[in-house]
């Protein structure tokens, strides 16, 4: 028969059936494949009655209700379509967006966006697999607020109740909501049983907070907190984090940690970055951890950094910097200096004359320390820079005039407190670019380059060492214009550097299948400038440096770096690594060697075993000391609706070489949340192998 349409609702109601009977004015009964539709809602049953005046549908048989949010199968139903209200009895429901399902004795629609369920059971497991079930006496859902609430909630896992809450709220969309987050659970030799249960506070759209109580069976109860804020526009964002443990049961004292970070604009040209960190005692991170990558810190930095930039004109920076030293073996003379303040100025002309631009860098720093030589330093560096860059070749040159002055204090008797140094530095660099197509269709490039560097010798042994150091000799240092970092030492030089880089590019995948660089410095004169307790390099050829990488595919690659001494005919440094990552499989193996310093191996593997198991392991070993630096082993078991993870980790947790070990557990109930921390958190927190 043709459909019956209503003219009293919006959107309109359409009914189709095999048979229809009009009992009285406005009341009809429909039988046989009855379908009622209104907008995106659809109700189907074998029979039902319909009152046109109220747009009321009553079903005394099994029915199926469908909308874009849910599917409900019920024994009886009573709906007011115009008001979008109604009651379903003895229901089974499926939530489409979350791929979850459940049943309820009574499901009541309270309008377009609200619902109430009585005697509810809810799970994300497939039918016939109730591995976990959340049961509640009553549940309210409010899509306008994006919030649900449950009373007398019991969480069952594998048929065993593991959690009871008389009342709790939970989000039903991705809007931020105040409330408890899922707890994390672990165990370590330093803290014992370690339980955290954060409470999230949604204070405003642009700031929020967390309260993080933490129970440690060996230490006591710690209270932590975090506040995040976002200022309008680009004017800044920041985070404050703190922890306080009153009367540590082991250390027998109060312990705390505070950290603050901020970054943003004060105006269109003025930017501010600031960070501050302070800990109550030197062993805090070793004992309490909290963040895995903080366990072996040696210093905490406090810094405020202002940058004023006039586009295409100049840049001014001011920094105030201090450190808290955590390593008790660091003596005063080895501690970093406070900068109170440091001011730098940089400018470079935009216009060029014969491909040459003029620039200037200036710096003022006041270095402050404890029971050490202190002082002020002014560095002025005007320079000329020439750059010519063509498709097949390039050439650059730069001439600097370094002028540095010191005004020192807290020096020993007979020491000159006013020092100065002036010297020019000249460098010239050029390179060629060749390419060809190989017989296999790949593009091969060859890029030889050379740089000449000259700086005359100036006596600098009486100069303090506020911020200078000598970086590792690597590919980058081949073309450095000063052998030292910082400004306190400027190396004398009369040398030429040569290097060549080659690449083999795959035009189909875009991968650089092979890339390699080789280089060496030839010193015409021995260098005389050095840091205290170090020897300057002799004349002649330096060690040969080489770095290479081979990518067999986008999943598999190998790499190596080499420092070879021609005079000794042996390696001073060697590192190699193999990496494979694909479809959840990960394998990395590395070997690192530095003569008379270290020799280490590092193996990491993560891969699926069977259909549901994943395993992970990592072993970092010192071949020089015949000892393990870090070991980690874990597994993951995943089903359609839950995942369990367990990890054991033993690692060096202090600068003294002390070990800590811990067990980390995580249970993730899909569609509900996760309890604990899994091995992926540990894996992501560890730095990948680098030379």
C-alpha positions as CSV (number, residue, x, y, z in Angstrom):
1,X,0.0,0.0,0.0
2,X,1.2,3.6,-0.5
3,X,2.9,5.4,2.5
4,X,0.9,7.4,5.0
5,X,2.4,10.9,5.5
6,X,1.9,13.2,8.5
7,X,1.4,17.0,8.0
8,X,1.9,17.9,11.7
9,X,5.6,17.4,12.3
10,X,8.9,18.6,11.0
11,X,10.6,16.7,9.6
12,X,7.6,14.8,8.3
13,X,6.8,11.2,9.4
14,X,6.4,8.5,6.8
15,X,4.8,5.1,7.5
16,X,4.7,2.0,5.2
17,X,3.2,-1.4,6.0
18,X,1.5,-4.4,4.3
19,X,-1.8,-3.6,6.1
20,X,-3.4,-0.6,7.8
21,X,-6.5,-0.2,9.9
22,X,-8.2,3.0,11.0
23,X,-9.6,2.3,14.5
24,X,-10.9,5.8,15.2
25,X,-10.1,9.4,14.1
26,X,-6.4,9.8,14.2
27,X,-5.6,6.3,15.5
28,X,-4.3,3.6,13.1
29,X,-2.8,0.2,13.4
30,X,-0.2,-1.1,10.9
31,X,0.8,-4.7,10.4
32,X,3.4,-6.6,8.3
33,X,6.9,-5.1,7.6
34,X,6.0,-1.8,9.2
35,X,8.6,1.0,8.8
36,X,8.4,4.4,10.3
37,X,10.9,7.1,9.2
38,X,11.4,10.6,10.4
39,X,14.6,12.5,9.3
40,X,17.5,10.2,9.9
41,X,15.5,8.0,12.4
42,X,13.9,4.7,11.3
43,X,11.8,2.2,13.3
44,X,10.8,-1.2,12.0
45,X,8.4,-3.8,13.5
46,X,5.8,-6.3,12.5
47,X,3.0,-4.3,14.0
48,X,2.4,-1.0,15.7
49,X,-0.2,1.7,16.4
50,X,0.1,5.3,15.4
51,X,-1.7,8.4,16.8
52,X,-1.5,11.2,14.3
53,X,-2.3,14.0,16.6
54,X,0.6,13.4,19.0
55,X,2.8,11.6,16.4
56,X,2.9,8.7,18.9
57,X,4.1,5.3,18.0
58,X,3.4,2.3,20.3
59,X,5.0,-1.1,19.7
60,X,4.0,-4.1,21.8
61,X,6.3,-6.5,19.8
62,X,10.0,-6.6,19.0
63,X,11.2,-3.5,17.1
64,X,14.4,-2.1,15.7
65,X,15.2,1.6,16.0
66,X,18.0,3.2,14.0
67,X,19.6,6.6,13.9
68,X,23.0,8.0,13.0
69,X,24.1,7.7,16.6
70,X,22.7,4.3,17.7
71,X,20.8,1.1,16.9
72,X,18.3,-0.1,19.5
73,X,16.5,-3.5,19.6
74,X,13.7,-3.6,22.2
75,X,10.8,-5.8,23.3
76,X,8.3,-2.8,23.5
77,X,8.6,0.8,22.5
78,X,6.5,4.0,23.1
79,X,7.7,7.0,21.1
80,X,6.5,10.6,20.5
81,X,8.2,11.4,17.2
82,X,7.4,15.1,17.2
83,X,8.9,15.6,20.6
84,X,11.7,13.0,20.0
85,X,10.9,11.3,23.3
86,X,10.0,7.8,24.2
87,X,10.8,4.6,26.1
88,X,12.3,1.3,25.0
89,X,12.0,-1.7,27.3
90,X,14.4,-4.7,27.5
91,X,16.8,-3.2,25.0
92,X,20.0,-4.2,23.2
93,X,21.8,-1.1,21.8
94,X,24.8,-0.4,19.7
95,X,26.6,3.0,19.7
96,X,27.9,3.5,16.1
97,X,30.6,6.1,16.7
98,X,32.3,4.3,19.5
99,X,31.7,0.7,18.2
100,X,30.3,-0.2,21.6
101,X,27.2,-2.1,22.6
102,X,25.2,-3.0,25.6
103,X,21.8,-3.7,27.0
104,X,19.4,-1.9,29.4
105,X,16.1,-2.9,31.0
106,X,14.8,0.6,30.2
107,X,16.1,3.2,27.7
108,X,14.3,6.6,27.7
109,X,14.8,9.3,25.1
110,X,14.4,12.7,26.7
111,X,14.6,14.8,23.5
112,X,17.0,15.0,20.6
113,X,20.2,15.0,22.7
114,X,19.5,13.4,26.1
115,X,18.8,9.8,27.2
116,X,18.5,7.8,30.4
117,X,19.2,4.1,30.8
118,X,18.4,1.8,33.7
119,X,20.1,-1.4,34.7
120,X,22.8,-1.0,32.0
121,X,25.6,-3.2,30.8
122,X,28.1,-1.7,28.4
123,X,31.1,-3.1,26.5
124,X,33.1,-2.6,23.3
125,X,33.7,-6.4,22.9
126,X,32.2,-8.3,20.0
127,X,29.0,-10.2,20.6
128,X,29.7,-13.4,22.6
129,X,32.9,-11.9,24.1
130,X,32.1,-10.1,27.3
131,X,35.7,-9.9,28.4
132,X,35.0,-6.6,30.1
133,X,31.6,-5.1,31.0
134,X,30.7,-1.9,32.8
135,X,27.5,-2.3,34.8
136,X,25.5,0.5,36.3
137,X,22.1,0.9,37.9
138,X,21.5,4.1,35.9
139,X,23.2,6.1,33.2
140,X,22.4,9.6,31.9
141,X,23.7,10.8,28.5
142,X,23.7,14.4,27.4
143,X,25.0,15.2,23.9
144,X,24.6,18.9,24.4
145,X,27.0,18.8,27.4
146,X,29.0,16.0,25.9
147,X,28.8,14.3,29.2
148,X,27.5,11.1,30.7
149,X,27.0,10.0,34.3
150,X,26.7,6.6,35.9
151,X,25.5,5.5,39.4
152,X,26.5,2.3,41.2
153,X,29.0,1.5,38.4
154,X,31.0,-1.8,38.5
155,X,33.7,-2.7,36.1
156,X,34.1,-6.4,35.5
157,X,37.1,-7.9,33.7
158,X,37.2,-11.6,32.8
159,X,34.1,-12.0,35.0
160,X,35.8,-10.5,38.0
161,X,34.8,-7.1,39.5
162,X,37.9,-4.9,39.6
163,X,36.4,-1.4,40.2
164,X,33.4,0.0,41.9
165,X,32.3,3.7,41.9
166,X,29.0,4.9,43.4
167,X,29.0,7.8,41.0
168,X,31.2,9.0,38.2
169,X,31.0,11.2,35.1
170,X,32.6,10.5,31.7
171,X,32.9,12.3,28.4
172,X,30.9,11.1,25.4
173,X,32.7,13.4,22.9
174,X,36.1,15.0,22.6
175,X,35.3,18.1,24.6
176,X,37.4,18.6,27.7
177,X,35.7,17.8,31.0
178,X,36.7,18.0,34.6
179,X,37.0,14.6,36.3
180,X,39.3,11.7,37.2
181,X,41.5,10.4,34.5
182,X,42.6,6.8,34.4
183,X,45.2,5.9,37.0
184,X,48.7,4.7,36.3
185,X,50.2,1.8,38.1
186,X,53.8,0.5,38.4
187,X,56.5,-0.8,40.7
188,X,60.1,0.0,41.1
189,X,62.9,-0.8,43.6
190,X,63.1,2.9,44.7
191,X,59.4,3.6,45.2
192,X,57.7,0.3,45.7
193,X,54.2,0.1,44.5
194,X,53.6,3.3,42.5
195,X,50.0,4.5,41.9
196,X,48.9,7.9,40.4
197,X,45.3,9.0,39.9
198,X,45.1,12.4,38.1
199,X,42.1,14.6,38.5
200,X,41.6,16.9,35.5
201,X,40.1,20.5,35.9
202,X,38.7,22.2,32.8
203,X,38.9,25.7,34.2
204,X,38.4,27.7,30.9
205,X,38.8,27.3,27.2
206,X,42.4,28.7,27.4
207,X,43.6,27.2,30.6
208,X,43.3,23.9,32.6
209,X,44.9,22.1,35.4
210,X,45.6,18.6,36.9
211,X,45.8,17.5,40.5
212,X,48.0,14.4,40.6
213,X,48.0,12.5,43.9
214,X,50.6,9.7,44.0
215,X,51.0,6.8,46.4
216,X,54.4,5.1,46.8
217,X,54.4,2.2,49.2
218,X,58.1,2.8,50.2
219,X,57.9,6.7,50.3
220,X,54.5,7.9,51.2
221,X,51.9,10.1,49.5
222,X,53.0,12.8,47.1
223,X,50.8,15.6,45.7
224,X,51.5,16.9,42.3
225,X,49.8,19.5,40.1
226,X,50.0,21.0,36.6
227,X,48.6,24.2,35.2
228,X,48.6,25.0,31.5
229,X,47.5,28.3,29.9
230,X,47.2,29.8,26.4
231,X,47.2,33.5,26.0
232,X,45.2,35.2,23.2
233,X,46.7,35.3,19.7
234,X,50.4,34.4,19.7
235,X,51.1,36.1,23.0
236,X,52.2,33.0,24.8
237,X,51.6,29.7,26.3
238,X,53.0,28.1,29.4
239,X,53.0,25.3,31.9
240,X,53.6,25.1,35.6
241,X,54.3,21.7,37.2
242,X,55.1,20.9,40.8
243,X,55.4,17.9,43.2
244,X,55.6,17.8,47.0
245,X,56.3,14.8,49.1
246,X,56.0,15.6,52.8
247,X,58.3,13.5,55.1
248,X,59.7,10.9,52.7
249,X,59.6,7.6,54.7
250,X,63.0,6.6,53.4
251,X,64.9,10.0,53.2
252,X,63.1,11.3,56.3
253,X,62.7,14.8,54.9
254,X,60.3,16.9,52.7
255,X,61.0,16.7,49.0
256,X,59.7,18.8,46.1
257,X,60.1,19.7,42.5
258,X,59.0,22.8,40.6
259,X,59.1,23.5,36.9
260,X,57.8,26.4,34.8
261,X,57.9,27.1,31.1
262,X,56.6,30.0,29.0
263,X,57.0,31.2,25.5
264,X,55.3,33.8,23.4
265,X,55.2,37.4,22.1
266,X,55.1,40.6,24.2
267,X,54.6,42.6,21.0
268,X,54.9,42.1,17.3
269,X,58.7,42.3,17.5
270,X,59.4,41.3,21.1
271,X,59.4,37.6,22.2
272,X,59.9,36.1,25.6
273,X,61.0,32.6,26.5
274,X,61.4,31.6,30.1
275,X,61.9,28.4,32.1
276,X,62.6,27.7,35.7
277,X,63.3,24.4,37.5
278,X,64.2,23.7,41.1
279,X,64.4,20.5,43.1
280,X,64.7,20.1,46.8
281,X,67.7,17.8,46.8
282,X,70.3,16.3,44.5
283,X,68.9,12.7,44.6
284,X,65.3,13.6,43.9
285,X,65.0,12.2,40.3
286,X,67.2,9.2,41.2
287,X,64.8,8.2,44.0
288,X,61.4,9.4,42.8
289,X,61.8,9.5,39.0
290,X,58.5,10.6,37.6
291,X,59.7,11.2,34.1
292,X,61.9,8.5,32.8
293,X,64.2,10.8,30.8
294,X,65.0,12.9,33.9
295,X,66.6,10.1,36.0
296,X,70.2,11.0,35.2
297,X,70.1,14.8,34.9
298,X,73.2,16.7,36.0
299,X,71.8,20.3,35.9
300,X,68.5,22.1,36.0
301,X,68.3,25.3,34.0
302,X,66.7,28.6,34.9
303,X,66.6,31.0,32.0
304,X,64.7,34.1,30.7
305,X,65.3,35.0,27.1
306,X,64.1,38.2,25.4
307,X,64.4,38.6,21.6
308,X,63.7,41.9,19.8
309,X,63.7,41.6,16.0
310,X,63.5,44.4,13.5
311,X,62.8,42.6,10.2
312,X,65.6,42.9,7.6
313,X,67.5,45.2,10.0
314,X,68.8,43.8,13.3
315,X,68.2,41.4,16.2
316,X,68.8,42.0,19.9
317,X,68.7,39.3,22.5
318,X,69.0,39.4,26.3
319,X,69.4,36.3,28.4
320,X,69.5,35.7,32.1
321,X,70.6,32.2,33.0
322,X,71.3,30.1,36.0
323,X,71.7,26.4,36.8
324,X,71.0,24.1,39.7
325,X,73.7,21.4,39.8
326,X,72.5,17.9,40.7
327,X,75.7,16.0,40.3
328,X,77.6,16.1,43.6
329,X,80.9,15.2,41.9
330,X,80.9,18.5,40.0
331,X,83.2,20.9,41.8
332,X,82.8,24.7,41.8
333,X,85.4,25.3,39.1
334,X,83.5,22.9,36.7
335,X,80.0,24.3,37.3
336,X,78.5,26.4,34.6
337,X,78.5,30.2,35.1
338,X,75.5,32.3,35.6
339,X,74.9,34.9,32.9
340,X,73.6,38.0,34.6
341,X,72.9,39.1,31.9
342,X,74.0,38.2,28.3
343,X,73.1,40.7,25.6
344,X,73.8,40.1,21.9
345,X,73.3,42.2,18.8
346,X,73.3,41.0,15.2
347,X,72.8,42.8,11.9
348,X,73.6,42.2,8.2
349,X,73.0,44.6,5.3
350,X,70.4,43.6,2.8
351,X,72.0,45.2,-0.2
352,X,75.1,43.7,-1.8
353,X,78.1,45.3,-3.4
354,X,79.9,42.8,-5.7
355,X,78.1,39.9,-4.0
356,X,79.3,41.2,-0.6
357,X,77.4,42.1,2.5
358,X,78.6,43.7,5.7
359,X,77.6,42.4,9.1
360,X,78.2,43.0,12.8
361,X,77.8,40.7,15.9
362,X,78.2,42.1,19.4
363,X,78.0,40.6,22.8
364,X,78.1,41.6,26.4
365,X,78.1,39.0,29.2
366,X,78.4,39.3,32.9
367,X,79.6,35.9,34.2
368,X,78.9,35.1,37.9
369,X,80.0,32.1,39.9
370,X,80.8,30.8,43.4
371,X,84.4,31.0,44.6
372,X,85.7,31.2,41.0
373,X,87.0,33.9,38.7
374,X,84.2,36.1,37.6
375,X,84.0,38.9,35.1
376,X,82.4,40.8,32.2
377,X,83.2,40.1,28.6
378,X,82.6,42.3,25.6
379,X,83.0,40.8,22.1
380,X,82.7,42.9,18.9
381,X,82.9,41.1,15.5
382,X,82.4,43.2,12.3
383,X,82.7,41.1,9.1
384,X,82.3,41.1,5.4
385,X,80.7,38.1,3.7
386,X,80.7,37.2,0.0
387,X,78.4,34.6,-1.5
388,X,78.2,33.5,-5.2
389,X,76.0,30.5,-5.8
390,X,75.4,29.0,-9.3
391,X,73.8,25.8,-10.3
392,X,77.1,24.0,-10.9
393,X,79.3,25.7,-8.3
394,X,79.4,28.1,-5.4
395,X,82.0,30.2,-3.7
396,X,81.9,32.0,-0.3
397,X,84.3,34.1,1.7
398,X,84.2,35.8,5.0
399,X,86.6,38.2,6.8
400,X,86.0,38.8,10.5
401,X,87.7,41.1,13.0
402,X,87.3,39.6,16.5
403,X,87.8,42.1,19.3
404,X,87.3,40.9,22.9
405,X,87.7,42.6,26.2
406,X,87.5,41.3,29.8
407,X,87.1,43.0,33.1
408,X,87.7,40.3,35.8
409,X,87.2,40.0,39.5
410,X,87.9,37.4,42.2
411,X,91.2,36.7,40.7
412,X,94.4,35.6,42.4
413,X,97.1,38.1,43.3
414,X,99.3,39.4,40.5
415,X,96.7,38.6,37.8
416,X,95.8,41.3,35.3
417,X,92.1,41.9,35.6
418,X,91.8,43.9,32.3
419,X,92.5,41.7,29.2
420,X,91.8,42.2,25.5
421,X,92.4,40.4,22.2
422,X,92.0,41.4,18.6
423,X,92.6,39.2,15.6
424,X,91.2,38.7,12.1
425,X,89.7,35.4,10.8
426,X,89.6,34.7,7.1
427,X,87.9,31.8,5.4
428,X,87.2,31.0,1.8
429,X,85.1,28.0,0.6
430,X,84.1,26.7,-2.8
431,X,82.4,23.6,-4.1
432,X,81.3,21.9,-7.3
433,X,78.1,20.1,-8.1
434,X,78.1,17.2,-10.6
435,X,75.3,14.7,-11.4
436,X,74.7,11.9,-13.8
437,X,72.1,9.3,-14.6
438,X,73.4,5.8,-14.0
439,X,72.7,2.8,-16.2
440,X,70.0,1.7,-13.7
441,X,68.2,5.0,-14.1
442,X,69.3,6.5,-10.8
443,X,70.6,10.0,-10.3
444,X,74.1,10.1,-8.8
445,X,75.5,13.4,-7.4
446,X,79.1,14.2,-6.6
447,X,79.9,17.4,-4.6
448,X,83.5,18.1,-3.8
449,X,84.2,21.1,-1.6
450,X,87.2,22.8,0.0
451,X,87.7,25.6,2.6
452,X,90.8,27.6,3.5
453,X,90.9,29.0,7.0
454,X,93.4,31.5,8.4
455,X,93.6,33.0,11.9
456,X,96.8,34.4,13.4
457,X,98.0,33.3,16.8
458,X,97.2,35.4,19.9
459,X,98.3,34.5,23.4
460,X,95.2,33.5,25.3
461,X,96.4,31.3,28.2
462,X,95.7,34.1,30.7
463,X,92.1,34.4,29.5
464,X,89.4,32.8,31.6
465,X,87.2,30.0,30.4
466,X,83.7,31.1,30.9
467,X,81.9,29.2,28.1
468,X,84.4,27.7,25.7
469,X,84.8,24.0,25.0
470,X,86.2,21.8,22.3
471,X,83.4,19.9,20.5
472,X,83.8,16.4,19.2
473,X,85.6,16.2,16.0
474,X,83.0,15.3,13.4
475,X,81.8,16.1,9.9
476,X,80.3,19.4,11.0
477,X,83.6,20.5,12.7
478,X,85.5,20.0,9.5
479,X,84.1,23.3,8.2
480,X,83.9,25.1,11.5
481,X,85.6,28.5,11.6
482,X,86.7,28.1,15.2
483,X,88.0,24.9,16.8
484,X,86.3,25.9,20.0
485,X,82.7,26.7,21.0
486,X,82.1,30.0,22.9
487,X,84.2,33.1,22.7
488,X,86.9,32.7,25.3
489,X,89.2,30.8,22.9
490,X,89.7,31.6,19.2
491,X,92.0,29.0,17.6
492,X,94.9,30.0,15.4
493,X,94.6,28.3,12.0
494,X,96.4,28.0,8.7
495,X,94.6,25.0,7.2
496,X,92.6,23.7,4.3
497,X,89.7,21.3,4.6
498,X,88.6,19.0,1.8
499,X,85.5,16.9,1.6
500,X,83.4,15.1,-0.9
501,X,79.7,14.0,-0.7
502,X,78.0,11.6,-3.1
503,X,74.4,10.5,-3.2
504,X,72.5,7.9,-5.3
505,X,68.9,9.0,-5.7
506,X,66.0,6.8,-6.7
507,X,63.7,8.8,-9.0
508,X,60.7,6.5,-8.4
509,X,60.7,6.5,-4.6
510,X,62.6,9.7,-3.9
511,X,64.9,7.8,-1.5
512,X,68.6,8.6,-1.3
513,X,69.7,5.0,-1.6
514,X,73.3,5.8,-0.8
515,X,74.7,8.9,0.8
516,X,78.3,9.3,1.9
517,X,80.7,12.0,3.0
518,X,84.5,11.9,3.4
519,X,86.7,14.7,4.7
520,X,90.0,15.7,6.3
521,X,91.8,18.8,7.4
522,X,95.4,19.6,6.5
523,X,97.1,22.0,8.9
524,X,100.1,23.8,7.5
525,X,101.1,25.0,11.0
526,X,100.6,23.5,14.4
527,X,97.9,25.1,16.5
528,X,99.1,26.8,19.7
529,X,95.8,27.9,21.4
530,X,94.4,25.3,23.8
531,X,92.1,24.9,26.8
532,X,93.6,24.2,30.2
533,X,94.9,20.6,30.6
534,X,94.6,19.9,26.9
535,X,97.1,19.7,24.1
536,X,96.6,21.6,20.8
537,X,96.8,19.6,17.5
538,X,100.0,19.3,15.5
539,X,100.5,20.3,11.9
540,X,99.8,17.9,9.2
541,X,96.7,15.8,8.3
542,X,94.0,15.2,10.8
543,X,92.1,12.0,11.2
544,X,89.9,11.0,8.2
545,X,86.2,11.4,8.9
546,X,83.5,9.5,7.0
547,X,79.8,9.1,7.3
548,X,77.6,6.9,5.1
549,X,74.0,5.7,5.0
550,X,72.4,3.0,2.8
551,X,68.7,2.8,2.4
552,X,67.7,-0.6,1.0
553,X,64.0,0.5,1.2
554,X,61.9,3.0,3.1
555,X,61.8,0.4,5.9
556,X,65.5,-0.9,6.1
557,X,68.7,1.2,6.4
558,X,72.2,1.0,7.7
559,X,74.6,3.8,8.7
560,X,78.1,4.2,9.8
561,X,80.5,7.0,11.0
562,X,84.2,6.6,11.1
563,X,87.2,8.5,12.5
564,X,90.4,6.9,11.2
565,X,93.9,7.9,12.3
566,X,96.4,7.5,9.4
567,X,99.4,8.0,11.8
568,X,98.2,5.2,14.1
569,X,96.5,3.1,11.5
570,X,93.5,2.5,13.7
571,X,90.1,3.8,14.5
572,X,89.6,6.6,17.1
573,X,85.9,6.4,16.7
574,X,83.6,4.0,14.9
575,X,79.8,3.6,15.0
576,X,77.4,1.6,12.9
577,X,73.7,0.8,13.1
578,X,71.0,-1.2,11.4
579,X,67.3,-0.1,11.4
580,X,64.2,-1.8,10.3
581,X,60.6,-0.5,10.8
582,X,57.5,-1.8,9.1
583,X,53.9,-2.6,10.1
584,X,54.6,-2.6,13.9
585,X,57.8,-4.4,13.5
586,X,60.9,-2.7,14.7
587,X,64.5,-3.9,14.9
588,X,67.6,-1.7,15.7
589,X,71.1,-2.8,16.3
590,X,74.0,-0.4,16.9
591,X,77.6,-0.6,17.9
592,X,79.6,2.5,19.2
593,X,83.3,2.7,19.9
594,X,85.6,5.5,21.1
595,X,89.2,4.6,21.8
596,X,90.0,4.5,25.5
597,X,86.6,5.9,26.3
598,X,83.7,3.5,25.6
599,X,82.6,0.5,23.6
600,X,78.9,-0.2,23.6
601,X,76.3,-2.3,21.8
602,X,72.6,-1.6,21.7
603,X,69.9,-4.0,20.4
604,X,66.2,-3.2,20.3
605,X,63.4,-5.4,18.9
606,X,59.7,-5.1,18.8
607,X,57.5,-7.4,16.7
608,X,54.2,-9.3,16.7
609,X,54.2,-13.0,17.7
610,X,51.2,-14.8,16.4
611,X,47.9,-13.0,15.9
612,X,47.6,-11.2,19.3
613,X,51.0,-11.0,21.0
614,X,53.6,-8.3,20.6
615,X,56.9,-8.5,22.4
616,X,59.7,-5.9,22.9
617,X,63.2,-6.1,24.2
618,X,66.2,-3.8,24.5
619,X,69.7,-4.5,25.7
620,X,72.4,-1.8,26.0
621,X,75.7,-3.3,27.0
622,X,79.1,-1.8,27.8
623,X,81.8,-4.1,26.2
624,X,84.5,-2.0,27.9
625,X,83.1,-2.6,31.4
626,X,81.4,-6.0,30.7
627,X,78.2,-4.6,32.3
628,X,74.7,-4.0,31.2
629,X,73.7,-0.3,30.9
630,X,70.0,-0.9,30.4
631,X,67.7,-3.9,29.8
632,X,64.0,-3.9,29.0
633,X,61.5,-6.7,28.2
634,X,57.8,-6.4,27.7
635,X,54.8,-7.9,26.0
636,X,51.5,-6.8,24.7
637,X,48.4,-9.0,24.3
638,X,45.5,-7.5,22.3
639,X,42.0,-8.7,21.6
640,X,39.1,-7.0,19.9
641,X,38.1,-5.0,23.0
642,X,41.1,-4.9,25.4
643,X,44.8,-4.9,25.5
644,X,47.2,-5.8,28.3
645,X,50.8,-4.7,28.5
646,X,53.6,-5.5,31.0
647,X,57.2,-4.3,31.0
648,X,60.2,-4.9,33.1
649,X,63.1,-2.3,33.0
650,X,66.5,-2.1,34.7
651,X,68.6,0.9,34.0
652,X,71.3,3.3,35.4
653,X,69.4,6.0,37.2
654,X,72.1,8.2,38.6
655,X,75.4,9.8,37.6
656,X,77.1,7.5,40.2
657,X,76.1,4.4,38.2
658,X,73.3,3.2,40.5
659,X,70.7,0.9,39.1
660,X,67.0,1.1,39.4
661,X,64.4,-1.5,38.2
662,X,60.7,-1.4,37.8
663,X,57.6,-3.2,36.5
664,X,55.1,-1.2,34.5
665,X,51.6,-2.6,33.9
666,X,48.8,-1.3,31.7
667,X,45.2,-2.5,30.9
668,X,43.5,-0.8,28.1
669,X,39.7,-1.3,27.7
670,X,38.9,-0.1,24.2
671,X,36.1,2.4,24.2
672,X,36.6,3.2,27.9
673,X,40.3,4.0,28.7
674,X,43.6,2.7,29.9
675,X,44.9,2.0,33.4
676,X,48.7,2.1,33.9
677,X,51.6,2.8,31.6
678,X,52.7,0.4,28.8
679,X,56.0,-0.2,27.1
680,X,55.3,2.1,24.3
681,X,55.5,5.0,26.7
682,X,58.9,3.7,27.8
683,X,60.0,3.2,24.2
684,X,59.0,6.6,23.1
685,X,60.8,8.3,26.0
686,X,64.2,6.8,25.0
687,X,66.4,8.6,22.5
688,X,67.1,6.7,19.4
689,X,70.7,5.7,18.7
690,X,72.9,8.6,17.7
691,X,76.6,8.9,17.3
